[in-house]
Amino acid sequence: MPASRTPGDRAASGGSPSPRADGAAGRAAIVVVSRDSAIRERVHHELAWRYSTDYQIVTCDYPPGLAAQLQALRAAGTPAALVVGGVSGQDPDDIEIFAAVRPVEPTALRVAAVRWGDWVASQPVFDALTLGQVDHMAIGPEGSPDEEFHRSITEYLSEWRSRRGGGFEAVRLIGEQWSARSQELRDAFTRNQIPIGFYDVGTARGREMLEDLGLASPDLPVVVLRFAAHRSTLANPSDAEIAEAFGLLAPVSADVCDVAVVGAGPAGLAVAVYASSEGLRTVVVEPKAVGGQAATSSMIRNYPGFPQGVSGSTLTSQTFEQAWSFGTTFLFIREATSLSNHDGHYRLGLSDGNVLSARAVVIATGAAYTELGVPDLEGLHGRGVFYGAAVSEAPAMRGQTVFVAGAGNSAGQAAIHLAKWARQVTILVRGASLAQSMSDYLIRMIGALPNVDVAYGVQVAGGAGTDRLESLVLEDRASGQRRCVPADGLFVLIGSQPRTGWLGETLMRDQEGFILTGPAVQAGVATRWPLLRPPSLHESSLPGVFAAGDVRLGSVKRVGSAVGEGAVTIPQVHAFLAAQAAAGHAGVGR
Ligand SMILES: Cc1cc2nc3c(=O)[nH]c(=O)nc-3n(C[C@H](O)[C@H](O)[C@H](O)COP(=O)(O)OP(=O)(O)OC[C@H]3O[C@@H](n4cnc5c(N)ncnc54)[C@H](O)[C@@H]3O)c2cc1C
């Protein structure tokens, strides 16, 4: 297995890596693996020129030796960030070369490099992406420098860094690993794409950090902001205190805005982008992180434009930036608590006592996770029992026994994500099959993962733990038989309910709370629509109050459809505002 070297290479090695004389140990590696010397050298050459200052670029010309090579790198203190395999018609090892990566380096991203135009080689790569056998595909490199190839590589390196942590920490969180508040903050920072480092006070490092901060026995968790000119240290801060320290507590203006948007999930963010880009003065109210449910998804594979998928928090935080750059005002850490009509305008009562006035309102409050309703587990929220949250908690599940309750796509995605760290993941399904509720591509991915299994006809009936979850009681739904199993984590994804309780009787909702819009408002005898013109497609029973996304009766519960509904609501808002202006503001709606 001869070593392969190319001009410009300062770090290549062959069958086994040796520590570099120039101090490469400690850096991460990019490993290029292929038997095909032309592919190997082309990929290696391009990577070495661009990345060898920050990464050790290593080649492997003997794929069966890849596992040993990754182990040797680990032993030398060099984790593999990417394993780039040249997949081509001539390469006899094909996709199989990637099978060796996960058992040694669970966080390394497996990238299949395919030649432009080699469509025959591409098809198995698409299948492997679907089955989770590779993480990404890159085209090229063709020519040098190939910026399109580098765009993919830098994106994957950035994904690896943010997954692994250990880079720049804008915020440090020091607390108890299994405290509900620590978990809540980890989740909120992760969903907002704020780079954080979490330090458990149970470890020497955590205690040392508190000592360095001069804190003997502070209220936990402690939040240290490391990006501002003056670093602030907050002991057990409230959400409002954190928002204030971040400079995010914008005052509520007394002026009447054009559109108030309630909720910053995909639907609310899309409303904000379209409304503010079209010149409407737009204010969004959001109590938690931007991105809503979508931001809890580790990988959205069905959003158009992202053939290899996109993390929910990346997609939504970029949409947030887009709305913000168009001039949307965001009111964080506040939720809408009431809606009323006053003097021709709508008034949204906010949880901090302020009132936001608007000519039109779009309600995009989406849905909240359904709770399990098992009293034994209620005290263990955040301490082994999590609703959603698979993205932020997955690394803490390393080597552990984890259960996922649910049979939908969100449960499937969570299980696949958790399987990267957990020893064993079991999906608990109440029914007899996943086919009705989960996408086929996810069922196939789950089937291909050796450490994920599915238990059918089972529900969670109880559980126990002192400091954190230790065991679950599982009930066979047919026989009623119960058994107790050891469990370190339970991720609950069993559906959701609309967040509309705050609206009371102000507008028409169905029995479950979903908001009626358009034709649904007029159907039936008990309609409360007050005008001669019919309500527009997304308009509720209150003229000028619209609903978009999961909160709307009849909506398709997808990110793409929530975004689409947000976008199409804006022409309806324009039409409403124009009619109102033509009527000389003589009251809401004409
Ligand atoms: C784990 C998971 C994975 C998923 N994966 C996929 C996928 O791969 N593909 C896909 O297409 N779909 C997926 N979905 C579904 C998708 O995320 C939702 O359909 C989508 O997020 C709905 O968007 P929304 O804006 O309507 O509502 P939400 O995303 O629920 O956002 C609503 C927002 O409103 C805020 N809010 C609530 N009440 C108030 C109030 N009173 N005042 C102010 N703000 C309020 C909430 O805090 C939240 O931020 C997934 C869902 C989950 C949970």
The ligand as an SDF file (V2000), in Angstrom:
LIG
                    3D

 53 58  0  0  0  0  0  0  0  0999 V2000
  -38.9830   16.8910   14.7250 C   0  0  0  0  0  0  0  0  0  0  0  0
  -39.7530   17.3420   13.5190 C   0  0  0  0  0  0  0  0  0  0  0  0
  -39.2550   17.0420   12.2530 C   0  0  0  0  0  0  0  0  0  0  0  0
  -39.9570   17.4880   11.1160 C   0  0  0  0  0  0  0  0  0  0  0  0
  -39.4350   17.1910    9.8970 N   0  0  0  0  0  0  0  0  0  0  0  0
  -40.0510   17.6360    8.7830 C   0  0  0  0  0  0  0  0  0  0  0  0
  -39.4990   17.3620    7.5000 C   0  0  0  0  0  0  0  0  0  0  0  0
  -38.4870   16.7050    7.3720 O   0  0  0  0  0  0  0  0  0  0  0  0
  -40.1320   17.8720    6.4230 N   0  0  0  0  0  0  0  0  0  0  0  0
  -41.2710   18.6000    6.5300 C   0  0  0  0  0  0  0  0  0  0  0  0
  -41.7760   19.0580    5.4950 O   0  0  0  0  0  0  0  0  0  0  0  0
  -41.8250   18.8690    7.7250 N   0  0  0  0  0  0  0  0  0  0  0  0
  -41.2490   18.4040    8.8620 C   0  0  0  0  0  0  0  0  0  0  0  0
  -41.8010   18.6490   10.0900 N   0  0  0  0  0  0  0  0  0  0  0  0
  -43.0560   19.4310   10.1530 C   0  0  0  0  0  0  0  0  0  0  0  0
  -42.7450   20.9370   10.0270 C   0  0  0  0  0  0  0  0  0  0  0  0
  -41.6730   21.2710   10.8820 O   0  0  0  0  0  0  0  0  0  0  0  0
  -43.9630   21.7700   10.3700 C   0  0  0  0  0  0  0  0  0  0  0  0
  -45.0060   21.4200    9.4840 O   0  0  0  0  0  0  0  0  0  0  0  0
  -43.6610   23.2790   10.2260 C   0  0  0  0  0  0  0  0  0  0  0  0
  -42.6360   23.6710   11.1180 O   0  0  0  0  0  0  0  0  0  0  0  0
  -44.9120   24.1180   10.5050 C   0  0  0  0  0  0  0  0  0  0  0  0
  -44.5360   25.4580   10.4620 O   0  0  0  0  0  0  0  0  0  0  0  0
  -45.4240   26.6020   11.1650 P   0  0  0  0  0  0  0  0  0  0  0  0
  -44.6830   27.8720   10.9680 O   0  0  0  0  0  0  0  0  0  0  0  0
  -46.8050   26.5010   10.6770 O   0  0  0  0  0  0  0  0  0  0  0  0
  -45.4810   26.2260   12.7080 O   0  0  0  0  0  0  0  0  0  0  0  0
  -44.3640   25.9330   13.7930 P   0  0  0  0  0  0  0  0  0  0  0  0
  -43.1490   25.3790   13.1640 O   0  0  0  0  0  0  0  0  0  0  0  0
  -45.0450   25.1300   14.8390 O   0  0  0  0  0  0  0  0  0  0  0  0
  -43.9950   27.3840   14.3760 O   0  0  0  0  0  0  0  0  0  0  0  0
  -44.9000   28.1120   15.1710 C   0  0  0  0  0  0  0  0  0  0  0  0
  -44.1760   29.1910   15.9430 C   0  0  0  0  0  0  0  0  0  0  0  0
  -45.1340   29.9960   16.6340 O   0  0  0  0  0  0  0  0  0  0  0  0
  -44.6680   30.3000   17.9310 C   0  0  0  0  0  0  0  0  0  0  0  0
  -45.8230   30.5800   18.8110 N   0  0  0  0  0  0  0  0  0  0  0  0
  -46.7080   29.6980   19.3440 C   0  0  0  0  0  0  0  0  0  0  0  0
  -47.6330   30.3400   20.0870 N   0  0  0  0  0  0  0  0  0  0  0  0
  -47.3350   31.6570   20.0130 C   0  0  0  0  0  0  0  0  0  0  0  0
  -47.9360   32.8370   20.5640 C   0  0  0  0  0  0  0  0  0  0  0  0
  -49.0340   32.7830   21.3320 N   0  0  0  0  0  0  0  0  0  0  0  0
  -47.3740   34.0390   20.2970 N   0  0  0  0  0  0  0  0  0  0  0  0
  -46.2760   34.1270   19.4920 C   0  0  0  0  0  0  0  0  0  0  0  0
  -45.6720   33.0360   18.9390 N   0  0  0  0  0  0  0  0  0  0  0  0
  -46.2020   31.8210   19.2030 C   0  0  0  0  0  0  0  0  0  0  0  0
  -43.9130   29.0430   18.3480 C   0  0  0  0  0  0  0  0  0  0  0  0
  -42.9760   29.3100   19.3950 O   0  0  0  0  0  0  0  0  0  0  0  0
  -43.2440   28.6470   17.0270 C   0  0  0  0  0  0  0  0  0  0  0  0
  -41.9730   29.2340   16.8910 O   0  0  0  0  0  0  0  0  0  0  0  0
  -41.1540   18.2310   11.2490 C   0  0  0  0  0  0  0  0  0  0  0  0
  -41.6460   18.5130   12.5290 C   0  0  0  0  0  0  0  0  0  0  0  0
  -40.9770   18.0730   13.6540 C   0  0  0  0  0  0  0  0  0  0  0  0
  -41.5150   18.3830   15.0170 C   0  0  0  0  0  0  0  0  0  0  0  0
  1  2  1  0
  2  3  1  0
  2 52  2  0
  3  4  2  0
  4  5  1  0
  4 50  1  0
  5  6  2  0
  6  7  1  0
  6 13  1  0
  7  8  2  0
  7  9  1  0
  9 10  1  0
 10 11  2  0
 10 12  1  0
 12 13  2  0
 13 14  1  0
 14 15  1  0
 14 50  1  0
 15 16  1  0
 16 17  1  0
 16 18  1  0
 18 19  1  0
 18 20  1  0
 20 21  1  0
 20 22  1  0
 22 23  1  0
 23 24  1  0
 24 25  2  0
 24 26  1  0
 24 27  1  0
 27 28  1  0
 28 29  2  0
 28 30  1  0
 28 31  1  0
 31 32  1  0
 32 33  1  0
 33 34  1  0
 33 48  1  0
 34 35  1  0
 35 36  1  0
 35 46  1  0
 36 37  1  0
 36 45  1  0
 37 38  2  0
 38 39  1  0
 39 40  1  0
 39 45  2  0
 40 41  1  0
 40 42  2  0
 42 43  1  0
 43 44  2  0
 44 45  1  0
 46 47  1  0
 46 48  1  0
 48 49  1  0
 50 51  2  0
 51 52  1  0
 52 53  1  0
M  END
$$$$
